[in-house]
């Protein structure tokens, strides 16, 4: 396995692979790998001749006061896990490589970024789309694999790829959870033992909503009020948003139908955790 930090070197490697007629699977991450990331790498290994993992904590997707400086990093441990997962190349550029002096070009997807995380984290998706488009241009993958825990991010990247005619197949993979139901996240390491228990309220909220829908309740306001009361019972929990949206347009819904998805963002102490699940009522 190679670790490449230079954009030019990465491009040279890609050119050699493509000349040989081999396909490239790509998993973009910010590192500090967990089992969820490894499940994406397992899928990538199946779908391509070569597997590239990027590790880059992207400064342009962090807002003022967010945790860019403190975001967990661990390239040595990540490298060991990546090698075990069959990664061929880790692309780990520095910020000055990706955003050199005078950098002035950004990618902005409109519409579906005007809700959920796009509302509470202004500029976040501009940073995400910019770095992902740059990574696609550098790595030139045939497919790119993302987790669906960041449901809105996956939708935005699919929209960007379609609109810009990028020759990359976008593959979304299911949320990978701990045994007790907590969605895996690099930010989970911030949680104290007590907060770790409180964080289970996110998966419990998803389950409660599904139970309500199964019992015949389809009013989104009613479901959201119930979940709000459930989450606010946790002393360290602070709700960013609870929304029930159409899974394609991400527009808020008044009633649950076959296309509904529940999306949550909740601070548990300092960490901001997200989760989601489909709520599929009979039409």
DRENBASE-671126 format. One line per field, with one value per residue: x negated, y negated, z negated of N, C-alpha, C in turn; residue number from 1. Coordinates in pm, 1 decimal. Example, Ala and Ser with C-alpha at 12.3 -4.5 7.8 and 13.67 -1.06 7.14 Angstrom:
BEGIN
nxx	c(-1319.0/-1285.0)
nyy	c(569.0/225.0)
nzz	c(-780.0/-708.0)
caxx	c(-1230.0/-1367.0)
cayy	c(450.0/106.0)
cazz	c(-780.0/-714.0)
cxx	c(-1320.0/-1290.0)
cyy	c(330.0/-3.0)
czz	c(-780.0/-787.0)
resi	c(1/2)
// end
This chain:
BEGIN
nxx	c(-83.9/-50.6/-119.3/-24.4/-96.4/-119.8/40.6/-33.1/-178.2/24.0/190.0/22.1/8.1/276.0/298.7/134.7/275.5/517.6/433.9/361.6/606.8/754.7/1003.1/1106.3/1196.7/1324.1/1301.0/1380.3/1270.0/1248.2/1072.5/958.5/1054.6/1332.8/1544.9/1756.6/1642.4/1473.0/1652.4/1731.1/1492.7/1468.3/1676.6/1583.3/1356.8/1470.1/1578.9/1393.7/1076.9/864.9/825.1/878.9/828.9/908.1/776.9/848.7/887.8/1106.2/1078.7/1259.0/1520.0/1587.4/1739.1/1713.4/1608.6/1656.3/1529.9/1276.1/994.2/980.0/1071.6/1068.8/766.4/552.5/330.7/144.0/267.3/491.5/369.9/284.4/529.8/636.2/460.7/510.8/766.2/730.7/662.5/518.3/398.1/349.2/456.9/343.2/342.0/201.7/352.8/253.3/182.7/426.6/565.2/409.9/219.4/409.3/627.9/953.8/1193.6/1507.5/1758.3/2103.1/2402.2/2740.1/3068.7/3134.9/2953.7/3048.4/3163.6/3193.9/2875.6/2761.0/2883.4/2819.2/2546.5/2402.2/2252.6/2130.3/2187.7/2094.1/1822.5/1797.3/1880.6/1692.6/1446.0/1493.7/1540.4/1288.3/1132.7/1244.6/1156.7/883.8/836.1/989.9/1196.1/1383.4/1601.2/1747.5/1777.7/2001.0/2117.4/2452.9/2525.5/2470.7/2702.2/2807.3/2571.7/2497.2/2710.8/2665.0/2412.4/2472.6/2644.2/2468.7/2282.5/2442.3/2535.1/2299.5/2207.9/2020.0/1805.0/1858.1/1974.6/2197.2/2222.1/2426.1/2409.5/2549.6/2619.0/2379.0/2385.9/2322.2/2342.8/2543.5/2700.2/2616.8/2521.8/2222.3/1952.6/1679.1/1673.7/1779.7/1590.0/1559.8/1751.8/1839.7/1854.2/2115.6/2248.6/2228.8/2417.2/2644.8/2653.2/2776.8/3034.7/3088.5/3104.7/3308.7/3512.3/3557.1/3656.1/3885.8/4036.3/4083.6/4241.8/4466.2/4559.4/4616.9/4829.6/5021.8/5002.4/4944.8/4899.4/4667.8/4599.3/4701.1/4544.3/4288.0/4311.9/4337.8/4086.8/3921.8/3985.1/3892.0/3614.4/3538.5/3543.1/3296.3/3020.0/2790.0/2850.8/2912.3/3122.6/3061.3/3193.6/3504.8/3649.2/3887.3/3868.4/3907.7/3749.8/3606.2/3626.6/3580.2/3758.2/3965.5/4223.3/4575.8/4721.1/4640.8/4534.8/4478.2/4229.3/4084.4/3833.2/3680.1/3483.5/3225.2/3043.5/2845.3/2696.9/2494.0/2376.3/2072.4/2026.6/2179.5/2423.4/2555.5/2831.6/3047.6/3349.3/3573.6/3918.8/4186.2/4492.4/4799.6/4924.3)
nyy	c(119.4/-220.4/-547.8/-853.5/-1192.6/-1401.4/-1583.1/-1573.7/-1333.0/-1156.2/-1183.0/-1077.1/-809.7/-736.7/-769.7/-563.9/-337.9/-364.1/-353.4/-90.9/20.1/70.6/53.3/-197.7/-219.6/-439.9/-582.7/-854.3/-1019.6/-1180.8/-1063.2/-902.8/-635.9/-410.2/-121.6/-164.7/-312.4/-109.8/74.2/-57.2/-51.5/223.4/266.8/113.9/257.7/476.5/367.9/258.0/271.0/144.0/-21.4/-324.2/-529.3/-835.8/-1063.5/-1343.6/-1622.4/-1852.7/-2193.0/-2380.6/-2300.8/-2336.9/-2549.1/-2874.7/-2847.8/-2576.5/-2233.8/-2209.2/-2228.2/-2052.7/-1815.8/-1462.5/-1293.0/-1047.6/-919.0/-708.8/-488.9/-474.8/-400.8/-140.4/-8.1/-53.0/86.0/347.0/366.1/386.3/165.1/-10.1/-258.7/-532.7/-854.2/-1142.8/-1445.7/-1769.8/-2069.1/-2298.7/-2200.6/-2134.0/-2372.9/-2609.7/-2919.7/-3198.8/-3059.9/-3036.9/-2920.4/-2765.0/-2511.5/-2505.1/-2371.1/-2423.5/-2465.5/-2177.5/-2211.1/-2400.3/-2345.1/-2148.6/-2034.0/-2224.5/-2460.9/-2494.7/-2489.8/-2706.3/-2737.0/-2493.7/-2282.8/-2391.8/-2376.4/-2095.3/-2005.6/-2131.8/-2016.7/-1745.2/-1743.2/-1824.9/-1611.0/-1404.1/-1486.4/-1456.8/-1188.0/-1045.4/-837.6/-536.8/-463.4/-593.6/-572.0/-623.3/-670.0/-646.3/-776.5/-1047.3/-1169.8/-1389.6/-1493.6/-1284.7/-1299.5/-1555.2/-1525.9/-1336.2/-1493.8/-1698.1/-1547.4/-1449.3/-1692.0/-1814.2/-1635.7/-1439.4/-1162.3/-945.5/-682.2/-705.0/-557.2/-468.8/-355.2/-151.7/-278.0/-219.7/-67.9/-73.8/204.1/137.4/-36.6/-299.2/-523.3/-489.9/-716.5/-936.9/-1140.5/-1036.9/-978.0/-1199.8/-1188.4/-1164.2/-886.2/-893.3/-1065.2/-913.3/-714.1/-874.9/-953.0/-751.1/-820.4/-916.5/-695.3/-564.8/-747.4/-730.2/-470.3/-500.5/-673.5/-511.2/-316.8/-470.4/-536.4/-280.5/-226.1/-380.6/-658.1/-938.7/-1206.8/-1455.5/-1669.5/-1578.9/-1349.1/-1463.7/-1632.6/-1440.7/-1316.0/-1528.5/-1573.8/-1332.6/-1343.6/-1573.1/-1489.6/-1403.7/-1519.1/-1642.5/-1685.2/-1874.0/-1994.6/-2030.6/-1996.9/-1836.9/-1674.1/-1571.1/-1458.6/-1455.0/-1193.6/-1234.6/-1507.4/-1643.5/-1815.8/-1948.2/-1752.2/-1721.4/-1499.1/-1158.9/-944.4/-697.8/-783.5/-905.8/-1038.4/-1049.0/-1285.0/-1366.6/-1594.1/-1636.2/-1787.5/-1638.8/-1718.4/-1856.2/-1731.8/-1712.9/-1515.1/-1311.6/-1141.9/-914.6/-778.2/-577.6/-640.1/-476.2/-498.7/-347.5/-445.0)
nzz	c(0.0/83.3/-44.5/54.8/85.3/254.6/510.2/781.8/788.3/724.4/945.7/1142.0/1063.7/1100.1/1378.6/1470.3/1381.8/1520.2/1786.8/1793.3/1804.9/1578.4/1316.3/1078.8/747.0/499.0/178.8/8.7/-284.3/-610.9/-771.2/-1081.2/-1113.6/-1142.7/-1201.8/-1030.6/-817.5/-728.3/-628.0/-397.8/-256.5/-220.1/-39.1/173.4/244.1/365.8/593.2/766.6/948.2/831.0/516.5/365.4/89.1/-49.8/-286.1/-439.5/-623.3/-569.7/-549.5/-443.9/-484.3/-742.2/-974.8/-1136.8/-1469.5/-1477.9/-1493.6/-1361.6/-1422.3/-1635.7/-1537.1/-1533.5/-1456.2/-1304.3/-1140.7/-1135.7/-1264.6/-1099.7/-861.5/-914.0/-945.4/-692.2/-526.9/-608.2/-510.6/-242.8/-86.8/183.5/226.1/12.3/27.5/-97.1/-115.0/-202.9/-336.1/-209.0/35.0/151.9/138.8/252.0/224.4/322.3/408.6/546.8/633.4/612.8/556.0/569.8/475.8/531.0/377.2/256.1/55.5/-111.2/-357.3/-662.8/-752.0/-592.3/-664.3/-935.3/-927.4/-766.6/-447.5/-463.3/-277.3/-42.6/-86.5/-108.8/148.8/308.9/226.4/277.7/554.1/640.6/547.2/699.8/953.8/924.1/842.6/1022.6/1015.7/1096.7/950.4/648.9/299.7/40.2/-296.9/-425.1/-654.6/-660.7/-519.3/-375.0/-267.0/-92.7/89.9/194.7/315.5/510.2/666.5/751.8/898.8/1104.9/1222.6/1309.7/1490.3/1417.5/1454.9/1265.7/1069.5/806.2/497.7/235.5/-96.5/-362.9/-698.6/-945.4/-1256.1/-1612.9/-1847.2/-2025.7/-1884.0/-1828.4/-1577.7/-1398.4/-1428.2/-1375.8/-1556.7/-1787.3/-1974.2/-2128.2/-2324.9/-2667.5/-2903.1/-3018.9/-2843.2/-2616.5/-2666.0/-2674.7/-2410.5/-2275.1/-2247.5/-1995.7/-1812.8/-1944.8/-1909.4/-1634.7/-1624.2/-1781.2/-1621.2/-1397.2/-1515.6/-1579.9/-1324.1/-1228.7/-1391.9/-1284.2/-1293.9/-1105.7/-1096.5/-1063.4/-1236.2/-1479.5/-1527.5/-1537.7/-1761.4/-1965.9/-1951.8/-2012.9/-2284.3/-2388.2/-2334.9/-2474.4/-2734.6/-2798.0/-2974.8/-2863.5/-2602.0/-2309.2/-2071.7/-1729.6/-1477.9/-1394.8/-1142.5/-899.7/-584.4/-222.3/-59.9/176.8/266.5/33.3/-80.8/-341.6/-489.5/-550.4/-614.4/-672.0/-413.9/-155.3/-76.6/-276.7/-497.8/-811.3/-971.7/-1194.5/-1398.8/-1670.7/-1945.0/-2184.1/-2465.6/-2373.6/-2116.4/-1793.3/-1671.0/-1408.1/-1251.5/-1074.7/-927.7/-732.4/-701.4/-620.7/-534.0/-431.2/-112.7)
caxx	c(0.0/-123.5/-61.2/-62.5/-55.8/-132.6/143.6/-97.1/-210.6/150.6/233.3/-64.1/52.7/405.4/275.2/80.6/384.4/616.8/371.2/365.5/745.4/810.7/1103.0/1070.0/1298.7/1274.0/1372.1/1329.1/1298.0/1164.0/985.6/997.4/1142.6/1404.8/1598.6/1839.2/1552.7/1420.3/1757.1/1724.3/1374.2/1500.1/1757.4/1495.1/1268.5/1548.5/1628.3/1288.4/946.9/781.7/903.1/814.8/887.7/851.2/785.9/825.2/978.7/1126.2/1109.7/1364.8/1654.0/1605.6/1774.4/1649.7/1646.0/1669.4/1419.5/1171.4/864.2/989.0/1125.1/972.0/679.3/465.6/290.5/72.3/368.4/571.8/291.6/287.8/663.7/653.1/383.8/585.1/887.0/694.9/646.9/396.2/337.1/408.5/424.4/352.2/277.7/211.1/446.1/188.0/185.4/563.2/607.1/288.6/236.2/483.9/739.1/1073.4/1300.5/1588.4/1873.5/2219.1/2527.0/2851.6/3192.8/3135.0/2862.8/3111.5/3238.9/3119.6/2740.0/2730.8/2934.1/2748.3/2402.3/2390.0/2127.7/2077.9/2195.3/2003.1/1692.5/1804.1/1884.8/1565.5/1338.9/1525.0/1516.0/1142.2/1084.8/1284.2/1069.0/747.7/835.0/1058.8/1248.8/1499.6/1710.0/1713.2/1865.6/2030.0/2214.8/2579.4/2550.9/2478.8/2802.7/2812.6/2446.3/2505.6/2802.3/2600.2/2305.7/2538.7/2692.9/2352.3/2225.2/2534.6/2541.5/2170.7/2173.3/1896.7/1812.8/1837.2/2094.3/2204.8/2281.9/2456.8/2411.7/2630.0/2556.2/2316.5/2418.1/2272.5/2436.9/2656.7/2777.6/2558.5/2455.4/2078.8/1903.8/1548.6/1695.8/1824.8/1482.2/1574.1/1855.3/1806.8/1933.3/2255.9/2302.1/2240.1/2547.4/2748.5/2656.1/2865.0/3167.5/3109.7/3157.7/3438.2/3609.7/3591.1/3740.6/4015.0/4109.5/4129.0/4352.7/4583.1/4610.7/4675.6/4957.1/5116.8/4980.0/4867.9/4880.2/4526.7/4592.6/4725.4/4425.8/4175.2/4333.9/4306.9/3941.4/3863.9/3999.9/3804.1/3474.3/3515.6/3528.5/3153.0/2971.1/2684.9/2894.1/2965.3/3167.5/3035.3/3316.4/3579.2/3729.8/3933.3/3855.2/3912.7/3612.7/3538.4/3619.6/3550.6/3857.6/4041.4/4353.4/4677.8/4763.6/4550.7/4579.4/4381.5/4101.5/4041.8/3714.6/3664.2/3344.1/3199.4/2911.5/2857.2/2575.4/2490.7/2258.2/2008.4/2039.3/2304.8/2444.8/2665.7/2883.4/3166.8/3414.1/3691.0/4051.7/4261.1/4634.4/4870.7/4987.8)
cayy	c(0.0/-346.4/-670.4/-960.7/-1324.2/-1497.4/-1574.5/-1530.1/-1190.5/-1083.6/-1183.9/-984.0/-674.8/-717.8/-754.7/-429.1/-242.0/-376.3/-303.6/55.7/63.2/112.6/-36.5/-255.6/-250.7/-551.5/-613.3/-978.9/-1032.6/-1272.7/-982.7/-847.9/-532.9/-317.3/-8.3/-215.8/-337.9/17.0/136.4/-123.1/1.1/360.6/255.2/64.9/367.1/564.4/298.3/206.2/338.8/70.8/-89.0/-445.1/-593.9/-967.8/-1112.0/-1487.8/-1701.2/-1962.7/-2313.9/-2465.4/-2256.2/-2369.6/-2688.0/-2941.8/-2791.0/-2431.5/-2158.0/-2174.2/-2207.0/-1941.3/-1694.8/-1354.8/-1251.6/-936.0/-860.8/-581.7/-386.1/-464.2/-328.7/1.6/42.0/-57.1/195.9/469.8/364.3/405.7/38.6/-19.2/-389.9/-638.7/-989.1/-1225.3/-1575.1/-1877.1/-2175.0/-2392.8/-2138.0/-2140.4/-2513.6/-2691.5/-3064.8/-3254.8/-2972.7/-3121.8/-2853.0/-2680.6/-2445.5/-2530.4/-2308.4/-2500.8/-2392.7/-2077.7/-2252.4/-2509.4/-2286.7/-2054.0/-2079.3/-2344.5/-2576.0/-2512.5/-2501.2/-2781.8/-2718.9/-2357.1/-2201.9/-2449.4/-2315.5/-1952.9/-1986.9/-2176.4/-1919.4/-1619.4/-1760.9/-1826.1/-1473.8/-1328.5/-1524.7/-1407.0/-1040.9/-995.1/-703.8/-488.2/-471.0/-651.9/-508.3/-709.7/-621.2/-719.8/-850.8/-1184.8/-1150.5/-1508.8/-1500.8/-1188.8/-1355.5/-1670.2/-1476.6/-1277.8/-1604.8/-1762.2/-1456.3/-1448.7/-1822.4/-1846.4/-1527.5/-1375.3/-1020.3/-868.4/-621.2/-731.6/-442.6/-493.2/-233.5/-166.2/-325.5/-114.8/-102.3/4.1/308.4/78.0/-118.2/-430.3/-532.2/-511.7/-847.3/-972.1/-1233.9/-966.8/-974.2/-1316.4/-1166.4/-1102.9/-763.2/-924.0/-1120.6/-801.2/-652.5/-969.5/-961.8/-647.2/-877.7/-935.1/-571.3/-538.1/-836.5/-670.0/-354.8/-548.7/-726.7/-398.1/-254.9/-556.9/-521.1/-146.8/-230.3/-459.1/-802.2/-989.2/-1350.3/-1485.3/-1754.5/-1494.5/-1264.8/-1548.6/-1674.9/-1326.4/-1295.2/-1642.8/-1547.1/-1220.1/-1387.5/-1674.5/-1424.1/-1382.3/-1647.6/-1704.7/-1689.7/-1999.7/-1963.6/-2119.9/-1985.2/-1712.5/-1701.4/-1460.0/-1514.0/-1366.1/-1140.9/-1281.5/-1653.7/-1691.6/-1914.0/-1907.6/-1693.4/-1735.4/-1363.9/-1052.3/-858.6/-594.4/-845.6/-991.2/-1007.4/-1127.8/-1325.6/-1424.8/-1645.1/-1664.2/-1801.8/-1569.9/-1787.9/-1929.0/-1669.6/-1720.5/-1383.6/-1304.5/-1007.5/-920.1/-650.7/-588.1/-619.2/-445.0/-469.2/-306.5/-559.2)
cazz	c(0.0/90.9/-98.4/146.4/35.4/364.3/614.3/906.0/776.3/728.9/1085.7/1215.1/1028.4/1166.2/1522.2/1492.1/1360.2/1627.8/1909.9/1783.0/1820.6/1450.2/1258.3/949.1/646.9/417.9/55.2/-50.6/-427.7/-687.9/-854.5/-1210.7/-1060.1/-1228.9/-1127.5/-921.1/-704.2/-677.4/-545.8/-266.7/-189.0/-176.9/82.4/278.6/286.7/453.6/712.5/853.5/948.5/735.8/413.1/313.9/-28.0/-79.3/-424.1/-432.5/-705.9/-475.6/-626.3/-387.6/-522.4/-883.2/-998.7/-1249.5/-1598.1/-1471.2/-1554.5/-1264.9/-1487.5/-1729.7/-1474.5/-1562.2/-1346.9/-1342.2/-1012.4/-1153.7/-1289.0/-978.3/-760.9/-948.8/-913.7/-547.1/-467.7/-637.0/-427.8/-103.0/-15.8/263.8/207.6/-69.1/72.6/-217.4/-85.5/-301.2/-295.2/-117.1/167.5/203.7/147.2/253.5/216.6/433.9/446.5/554.1/705.3/525.8/617.1/485.2/519.1/476.3/353.0/149.5/-51.6/-186.0/-467.9/-745.2/-786.2/-515.1/-739.1/-1062.5/-901.6/-640.8/-374.0/-479.8/-155.7/56.7/-114.2/-76.1/294.5/365.2/203.4/344.9/697.9/658.4/528.6/818.7/1064.5/898.5/833.4/1141.9/987.5/1170.2/853.5/519.5/202.7/-74.2/-392.5/-421.5/-778.4/-610.3/-414.5/-290.2/-192.2/17.0/189.9/257.6/402.8/627.0/749.6/811.3/998.0/1218.7/1287.7/1372.1/1583.3/1373.0/1490.9/1142.8/1011.7/663.4/429.3/95.0/-177.8/-484.6/-821.9/-1027.1/-1394.1/-1725.0/-1886.9/-2097.2/-1793.1/-1798.6/-1447.7/-1412.9/-1386.8/-1433.2/-1667.4/-1907.5/-2074.0/-2214.5/-2424.5/-2796.0/-2919.3/-3041.6/-2719.0/-2522.1/-2693.3/-2634.7/-2264.2/-2222.6/-2224.5/-1851.8/-1753.5/-2008.3/-1846.2/-1505.7/-1650.1/-1828.2/-1505.5/-1316.0/-1588.4/-1564.5/-1187.7/-1220.4/-1464.4/-1207.8/-1303.5/-991.3/-1106.5/-1092.9/-1354.5/-1597.6/-1548.0/-1576.4/-1900.4/-2052.0/-1953.0/-2084.4/-2428.0/-2420.9/-2332.3/-2578.2/-2864.4/-2820.6/-3026.8/-2781.1/-2461.9/-2255.9/-1935.9/-1617.0/-1399.5/-1372.2/-1023.6/-816.3/-449.0/-106.6/-50.5/297.9/273.5/-102.6/-124.6/-458.7/-463.4/-655.2/-649.1/-631.0/-305.4/-117.7/-40.5/-387.9/-575.8/-933.1/-988.5/-1325.9/-1438.2/-1813.7/-2024.6/-2312.8/-2512.9/-2262.8/-1983.6/-1717.0/-1612.2/-1312.7/-1224.3/-989.8/-898.6/-646.6/-759.5/-499.8/-553.4/-308.5/-49.2)
cxx	c(-87.3/-47.4/-114.8/-9.1/-59.2/-22.7/82.7/-128.8/-83.5/201.0/150.7/-23.0/183.6/385.1/224.1/189.8/482.5/560.1/374.4/507.7/810.7/908.3/1062.4/1196.0/1239.0/1363.6/1311.4/1367.1/1216.1/1078.6/1046.1/1099.3/1208.2/1467.9/1689.6/1757.1/1504.5/1523.9/1760.2/1604.5/1397.3/1580.4/1671.8/1403.5/1339.2/1575.2/1519.5/1162.4/852.2/871.9/822.4/896.7/825.4/875.6/748.7/930.4/992.8/1165.6/1228.3/1505.7/1681.6/1637.0/1697.1/1701.1/1667.8/1535.1/1308.5/1038.7/865.3/1036.4/1023.8/895.2/589.9/420.5/222.8/171.5/456.0/499.8/293.1/422.5/685.9/579.8/455.2/709.3/857.0/684.6/514.5/322.0/419.3/361.3/449.9/281.9/286.4/300.8/382.4/175.2/322.5/611.3/483.6/321.3/306.0/601.6/870.5/1194.0/1373.7/1706.3/1990.5/2342.8/2642.7/2971.2/3186.0/3033.8/2925.5/3196.4/3144.3/2981.6/2700.9/2778.1/2850.1/2597.3/2381.3/2252.6/2072.0/2075.9/2115.7/1864.1/1688.8/1797.1/1753.9/1458.5/1368.2/1502.6/1366.2/1086.1/1123.2/1192.6/928.0/743.0/897.9/1116.3/1362.1/1622.5/1657.4/1820.1/1876.8/2128.5/2340.5/2614.3/2558.0/2573.8/2806.9/2685.8/2448.7/2595.7/2738.0/2491.3/2363.6/2586.6/2577.0/2294.5/2310.7/2527.8/2413.0/2122.0/2040.5/1907.0/1781.5/1970.7/2091.8/2283.4/2302.4/2470.3/2489.2/2548.2/2500.3/2330.0/2341.5/2379.4/2560.1/2736.8/2719.4/2488.0/2308.1/2038.9/1767.7/1565.4/1745.6/1717.1/1488.3/1666.6/1797.1/1887.9/2082.2/2321.2/2319.1/2374.6/2660.5/2764.2/2745.1/3005.1/3192.9/3168.1/3291.1/3548.1/3652.4/3686.1/3880.1/4099.1/4163.5/4247.1/4480.3/4645.8/4678.5/4811.9/5059.8/5099.7/4892.5/4847.0/4738.3/4512.8/4609.4/4602.7/4309.1/4190.8/4298.9/4154.9/3871.6/3870.3/3905.9/3658.8/3445.0/3511.9/3382.0/3087.2/2868.5/2725.0/2950.6/2997.0/3123.7/3157.0/3373.7/3670.2/3768.0/3946.5/3883.0/3770.1/3537.1/3520.1/3572.2/3643.9/3933.5/4177.8/4448.6/4725.1/4663.1/4614.5/4468.0/4242.5/4040.5/3913.0/3709.2/3516.2/3328.3/3058.3/2925.9/2717.5/2592.5/2362.6/2201.2/2032.7/2178.4/2318.5/2563.5/2707.1/3005.1/3223.7/3538.3/3817.4/4146.6/4403.0/4695.1/4936.7/5135.9)
cyy	c(-124.2/-456.6/-784.9/-1093.2/-1431.6/-1476.3/-1523.0/-1380.8/-1106.0/-1074.1/-1085.8/-839.6/-642.9/-692.9/-614.4/-323.2/-244.7/-328.6/-150.6/110.7/108.5/7.5/-77.8/-277.2/-350.5/-571.5/-740.4/-987.2/-1148.1/-1195.6/-947.5/-736.9/-448.6/-210.1/-51.9/-246.0/-206.3/90.4/73.3/-70.8/143.8/358.4/209.4/172.1/458.9/500.1/248.8/290.5/275.0/-6.4/-204.6/-498.7/-731.9/-1001.6/-1258.7/-1557.9/-1835.8/-2091.6/-2392.1/-2418.6/-2276.5/-2518.1/-2745.8/-2881.8/-2641.3/-2366.1/-2119.6/-2142.0/-2082.0/-1811.6/-1581.0/-1310.9/-1137.3/-859.2/-725.0/-467.0/-364.4/-381.8/-178.0/63.1/48.3/57.7/328.7/481.3/378.4/278.6/38.7/-149.6/-470.3/-771.0/-1083.2/-1358.8/-1671.1/-1987.5/-2270.1/-2334.4/-2154.2/-2283.4/-2603.3/-2840.6/-3117.0/-3170.5/-3049.7/-3055.4/-2754.9/-2623.6/-2457.0/-2465.7/-2381.3/-2410.9/-2298.7/-2107.4/-2359.4/-2459.9/-2201.5/-2109.5/-2204.6/-2470.8/-2601.3/-2525.9/-2575.1/-2762.6/-2578.2/-2280.9/-2262.1/-2388.7/-2168.1/-1932.4/-2028.0/-2069.5/-1787.7/-1631.2/-1762.9/-1684.4/-1386.4/-1360.2/-1469.7/-1254.4/-976.1/-853.9/-665.5/-486.0/-530.4/-609.4/-595.5/-640.2/-706.2/-784.6/-1000.2/-1185.0/-1269.4/-1521.4/-1406.2/-1241.2/-1470.7/-1624.5/-1409.5/-1387.6/-1672.7/-1676.7/-1450.9/-1580.3/-1857.2/-1736.4/-1460.1/-1224.5/-928.6/-810.8/-643.5/-619.4/-478.7/-362.4/-257.1/-218.1/-206.5/-156.1/-16.5/106.3/251.3/-19.3/-253.1/-426.5/-563.3/-646.6/-870.2/-1063.1/-1165.1/-962.4/-1094.3/-1289.8/-1109.5/-974.2/-790.2/-980.2/-1011.9/-729.7/-744.7/-974.1/-855.4/-698.9/-901.5/-809.1/-533.6/-625.1/-782.7/-552.2/-397.3/-601.5/-614.2/-327.9/-337.7/-541.6/-384.5/-140.4/-319.6/-609.2/-848.4/-1140.4/-1384.6/-1571.6/-1673.5/-1411.1/-1348.3/-1597.2/-1562.5/-1306.1/-1408.0/-1619.9/-1435.3/-1265.3/-1484.6/-1616.4/-1399.4/-1513.9/-1718.2/-1719.3/-1826.2/-1977.3/-2072.4/-2116.1/-1844.5/-1742.1/-1571.4/-1514.4/-1408.2/-1322.7/-1186.8/-1432.7/-1717.2/-1804.8/-1859.6/-1854.5/-1719.8/-1599.3/-1262.0/-973.2/-760.5/-650.9/-927.8/-941.8/-1103.2/-1157.5/-1401.3/-1480.2/-1692.7/-1679.5/-1721.2/-1615.9/-1868.3/-1864.2/-1688.5/-1590.5/-1387.8/-1159.2/-1023.1/-781.7/-674.4/-561.8/-597.1/-401.1/-424.6/-428.5/-535.9)
czz	c(0.0/18.0/-13.6/92.4/143.8/467.7/744.7/902.5/785.0/872.7/1169.8/1189.5/1101.1/1315.8/1554.6/1481.6/1476.6/1761.9/1911.9/1795.2/1692.6/1396.7/1117.5/866.1/549.0/295.7/-4.6/-199.0/-486.1/-787.9/-989.0/-1187.2/-1168.8/-1140.8/-1013.4/-797.5/-641.5/-593.5/-406.2/-187.1/-140.3/-47.3/199.9/333.0/385.6/589.6/806.9/848.3/847.8/640.1/355.7/196.8/-40.7/-225.9/-420.6/-516.2/-635.7/-547.5/-573.4/-422.9/-670.4/-896.2/-1116.7/-1380.1/-1595.7/-1503.7/-1456.4/-1333.7/-1575.2/-1665.6/-1489.6/-1438.4/-1395.3/-1220.0/-1029.9/-1175.6/-1166.1/-870.8/-787.4/-912.7/-762.8/-480.0/-488.8/-548.7/-278.5/-21.2/61.3/240.0/107.2/-11.1/-44.3/-194.5/-202.8/-246.1/-194.2/23.6/231.8/224.6/141.7/245.9/342.2/477.0/441.7/619.9/613.9/602.5/520.7/546.5/451.6/446.4/235.2/38.8/-141.1/-302.1/-550.9/-781.3/-709.1/-583.6/-863.4/-1045.6/-768.2/-576.4/-379.1/-348.3/-40.6/37.9/-77.2/75.1/360.1/348.6/274.2/495.3/727.4/647.2/648.3/936.8/1048.4/908.6/956.8/1121.3/1082.1/1078.7/723.3/418.5/78.9/-167.6/-389.4/-555.1/-747.9/-490.8/-319.3/-207.0/-72.6/128.2/265.3/354.3/527.5/723.2/822.1/923.8/1123.6/1294.8/1362.4/1465.8/1547.1/1396.2/1373.0/1097.6/860.4/596.2/282.2/20.1/-307.7/-603.1/-898.6/-1173.2/-1494.2/-1764.2/-1956.4/-2011.5/-1757.7/-1663.4/-1467.2/-1354.9/-1449.6/-1553.7/-1794.1/-2014.7/-2167.9/-2333.1/-2553.8/-2809.1/-2940.3/-2915.1/-2613.3/-2540.9/-2648.2/-2482.1/-2200.4/-2196.9/-2075.1/-1788.9/-1816.7/-1946.5/-1710.2/-1524.2/-1694.1/-1710.9/-1419.2/-1382.7/-1573.9/-1426.5/-1172.1/-1289.1/-1396.6/-1215.9/-1187.2/-996.6/-1148.6/-1217.9/-1482.0/-1629.8/-1598.8/-1720.5/-1998.7/-2063.5/-2027.3/-2235.7/-2472.6/-2430.8/-2446.0/-2718.2/-2899.3/-2861.0/-2938.5/-2634.7/-2426.5/-2108.4/-1837.9/-1525.0/-1410.3/-1254.5/-954.1/-674.8/-343.4/-76.7/73.8/299.6/143.7/-146.3/-245.3/-418.7/-579.7/-703.4/-595.0/-517.2/-269.4/-88.3/-153.7/-453.2/-694.5/-951.8/-1119.4/-1333.2/-1581.8/-1873.1/-2152.4/-2380.9/-2397.1/-2126.3/-1922.9/-1639.8/-1516.4/-1293.5/-1135.0/-971.1/-815.4/-728.0/-643.4/-533.7/-421.1/-246.9/-31.5)
resi	c(1/2/3/4/5/6/7/8/9/10/11/12/13/14/15/16/17/18/19/20/21/22/23/24/25/26/27/28/29/30/31/32/33/34/35/36/37/38/39/40/41/42/43/44/45/46/47/48/49/50/51/52/53/54/55/56/57/58/59/60/61/62/63/64/65/66/67/68/69/70/71/72/73/74/75/76/77/78/79/80/81/82/83/84/85/86/87/88/89/90/91/92/93/94/95/96/97/98/99/100/101/102/103/104/105/106/107/108/109/110/111/112/113/114/115/116/117/118/119/120/121/122/123/124/125/126/127/128/129/130/131/132/133/134/135/136/137/138/139/140/141/142/143/144/145/146/147/148/149/150/151/152/153/154/155/156/157/158/159/160/161/162/163/164/165/166/167/168/169/170/171/172/173/174/175/176/177/178/179/180/181/182/183/184/185/186/187/188/189/190/191/192/193/194/195/196/197/198/199/200/201/202/203/204/205/206/207/208/209/210/211/212/213/214/215/216/217/218/219/220/221/222/223/224/225/226/227/228/229/230/231/232/233/234/235/236/237/238/239/240/241/242/243/244/245/246/247/248/249/250/251/252/253/254/255/256/257/258/259/260/261/262/263/264/265/266/267/268/269/270/271/272/273/274/275/276/277/278/279/280/281/282/283)
// end
